[in-house]
Amino acid sequence: MSVFAYKKQFLSLTSPKSIPTGQFQIQWLGPKWFQWLAKTGLQFLHFRNWWGKSFHGQSEAINLFQKPGESHLEKKFKMLVSMETSPIDGKTSLFLRYTKDAPFPWPYFVDEFRVLKDGELLGMSYPRFLPSFALPFLIQNRSVGL
């Protein structure tokens, strides 16, 4: 599917009924050129070897990284979790906001999620003041708790 098709699909989805828990692995979406561009670009923005996100408790999440050939996951860049009204369409979504301790440019970005299906969250990542520039990604639960 195209990037625009994922954005359209996002508008039809609902927010999680509660804050998820557990580890969610990234699944790249869209055309191959977009996937390559996203992975390559993130390497230059402190996200080399990004594996996904871990939700723990009702208010925090953290990004997970895994170096090639290693089994352990490294935690970096804490985020605050909340349920809020989306600037994209005015419906409720699960929001992740980077703290001021995250490296530039991440304190100025938002990750917004809705449920695609059981154990899968479709995300839109965008600059705080430009939700129209939202780019899609999928995270899948690799543990119990959604």
VEXGUZA-245311 format. One record per residue (C-alpha): residue number from 1; residue in one letter; x, y, z. Coordinates in pm, 1 decimal. Each point is the difference from the previous one (the first is absolute). Layout:
# VEXGUZA-245311
REC num residuo     east    north       up
REC NUM       a        X        Y        Z
...
This chain:
# VEXGUZA-245311
REC num residuo     east    north       up
REC   1       m      0.0      0.0      0.0
REC   2       s    106.4    357.5    -48.3
REC   3       v     85.3    237.6    284.1
REC   4       f   -324.9    187.1    -74.1
REC   5       a   -204.4   -321.2     21.0
REC   6       y    137.8    -64.0    350.6
REC   7       k    -90.6    354.5    102.8
REC   8       k   -353.6    -55.3   -127.7
REC   9       q    -20.3   -332.5    184.9
REC  10       f    118.6    170.9    321.8
REC  11       l   -304.4    229.9    -13.3
REC  12       s   -234.4   -300.1     11.1
REC  13       l    160.9   -157.8    309.3
REC  14       t    -74.3     42.2    371.1
REC  15       s    230.7     59.2    293.6
REC  16       p     99.1   -282.9    235.7
REC  17       k   -249.5    -51.8    282.8
REC  18       s    288.3     31.4    246.7
REC  19       i    369.6     79.5      5.9
REC  20       p    181.0   -305.3   -141.4
REC  21       t    282.6   -179.2    178.9
REC  22       g    287.2   -203.7   -133.3
REC  23       q    248.6     16.0   -283.2
REC  24       f   -112.8    101.2   -348.6
REC  25       q    224.2    -60.5   -300.9
REC  26       i     11.3    240.1   -295.5
REC  27       q   -134.4   -119.6   -333.4
REC  28       w     80.6    230.8   -289.0
REC  29       l   -290.6     96.4   -226.1
REC  30       g    -46.8    137.5   -345.7
REC  31       p    192.8    -39.7   -322.5
REC  32       k    353.9   -137.4     16.4
REC  33       w    151.2    341.3    -83.7
REC  34       f   -185.9    155.2    296.8
REC  35       q    109.2   -277.9    236.9
REC  36       w    363.8     44.3   -107.0
REC  37       l    -21.5    377.4     36.0
REC  38       a   -156.6    -25.9    348.3
REC  39       k    256.9   -250.8    130.6
REC  40       t    292.8    186.4   -151.9
REC  41       g   -116.9    340.4    117.8
REC  42       l    -58.1   -118.4    356.7
REC  43       q    360.0   -122.0     21.3
REC  44       f    113.6    361.4    -21.3
REC  45       l   -249.2    107.7    269.0
REC  46       h    119.3   -222.0    289.9
REC  47       f   -217.6   -297.5   -104.6
REC  48       r    257.2   -242.4   -142.9
REC  49       n   -108.5   -360.7     70.1
REC  50       w   -345.3    107.2    120.3
REC  51       w   -198.7   -310.1     97.9
REC  52       g   -321.8    151.0    136.7
REC  53       k   -161.8    132.3    316.2
REC  54       s    -66.4   -127.4    350.1
REC  55       f   -305.5    113.3    194.8
REC  56       h     19.7    -33.7    376.6
REC  57       g   -244.3    143.7    249.5
REC  58       q   -269.9    246.5    -86.5
REC  59       s    212.8    298.1    -87.6
REC  60       e    337.0   -102.5   -147.9
REC  61       a    147.9   -169.6   -303.5
REC  62       i    353.3    -30.5   -130.6
REC  63       n    160.2    -79.9   -334.9
REC  64       l    182.2   -330.2    -41.6
REC  65       f    311.1    -59.4   -209.0
REC  66       q    165.9   -326.3   -103.7
REC  67       k    341.6    -21.1   -159.6
REC  68       p     40.2   -260.4   -276.0
REC  69       g     98.5   -339.6    139.2
REC  70       e    -93.8     89.0    357.7
REC  71       s   -302.4   -127.3    189.8
REC  72       h    -39.3    264.1    270.9
REC  73       l   -197.5    320.5    -50.9
REC  74       e    143.5    335.3    104.7
REC  75       k   -239.8    264.6    136.7
REC  76       k     33.5    365.0   -107.1
REC  77       f   -212.6    311.9    -29.1
REC  78       k   -283.1     -7.1    252.0
REC  79       m   -344.7    114.6   -109.2
REC  80       l   -310.2    111.7    185.6
REC  81       v   -321.0   -189.2    -80.3
REC  82       s   -349.9    147.7     -6.3
REC  83       m   -337.5    -30.2   -166.6
REC  84       e    -81.6    326.6   -180.1
REC  85       t   -204.7    153.7   -277.1
REC  86       s    176.0    -27.6   -334.0
REC  87       p     83.6    316.5   -193.8
REC  88       i    -26.4   -216.2   -311.0
REC  89       d   -374.9    -70.3     24.3
REC  90       g   -127.9     93.9    348.6
REC  91       k    -42.3   -362.2    116.4
REC  92       t    172.7   -155.9    300.3
REC  93       s    342.4   -159.6    -48.1
REC  94       l    281.5   -140.4    209.5
REC  95       f    281.2    259.1      8.2
REC  96       l    370.6    -34.7     69.5
REC  97       r    194.8    319.2     59.0
REC  98       y    376.3      8.0     36.5
REC  99       t    141.8    169.9    307.5
REC 100       k    234.5    297.8    -19.4
REC 101       d    284.9   -243.5     80.3
REC 102       a    -32.1   -166.7   -342.5
REC 103       p    247.4    119.3   -263.6
REC 104       f   -105.8    251.1   -262.7
REC 105       p   -239.9    -13.5   -185.5
REC 106       w   -206.9   -251.5    201.2
REC 107       p   -136.7    235.3    269.7
REC 108       y   -180.2    172.4   -289.2
REC 109       f   -162.8   -319.3   -133.1
REC 110       v   -312.2   -193.1     95.5
REC 111       d    -86.7   -365.3    -58.4
REC 112       e   -375.2    -57.9    -18.2
REC 113       f   -153.0   -351.0     -5.7
REC 114       r   -325.4   -179.7    -71.2
REC 115       v    -84.5   -370.0      2.1
REC 116       l     38.3   -170.2   -335.7
REC 117       k    -85.3   -343.5    139.1
REC 118       d     65.5   -197.4    317.1
REC 119       g    362.5     54.9     98.3
REC 120       e     72.1    250.0   -279.5
REC 121       l      6.9    378.2     23.0
REC 122       l     13.8    221.1   -307.4
REC 123       g    203.3    307.1     80.3
REC 124       m     38.1    342.9   -150.7
REC 125       s    316.0    191.4     82.3
REC 126       y      6.8    372.9    -64.2
REC 127       p    145.2    332.5    113.6
REC 128       r   -211.4    139.0    287.7
REC 129       f   -113.7    299.8   -200.8
REC 130       l    -40.9   -173.0   -338.2
REC 131       p   -230.3   -302.5     36.0
REC 132       s    -67.1     17.3   -373.5
REC 133       f    355.5   -137.5    -46.4
REC 134       a    -86.8   -323.6    183.3
REC 135       l    188.9   -309.7   -118.0
REC 136       p   -133.1   -350.0     74.3
REC 137       f    161.6   -293.5    178.7
REC 138       l   -126.4   -315.7    167.3
REC 139       i     99.1   -149.6    333.4
REC 140       q    -92.7   -357.4     93.0
REC 141       n    -25.5   -136.3    352.5
REC 142       r    273.8   -256.1     66.2
REC 143       s   -110.3    -54.9    360.7
REC 144       v   -321.7    -15.3    201.5
REC 145       g   -209.3    306.5     80.0
REC 146       l   -194.8    164.9   -281.0
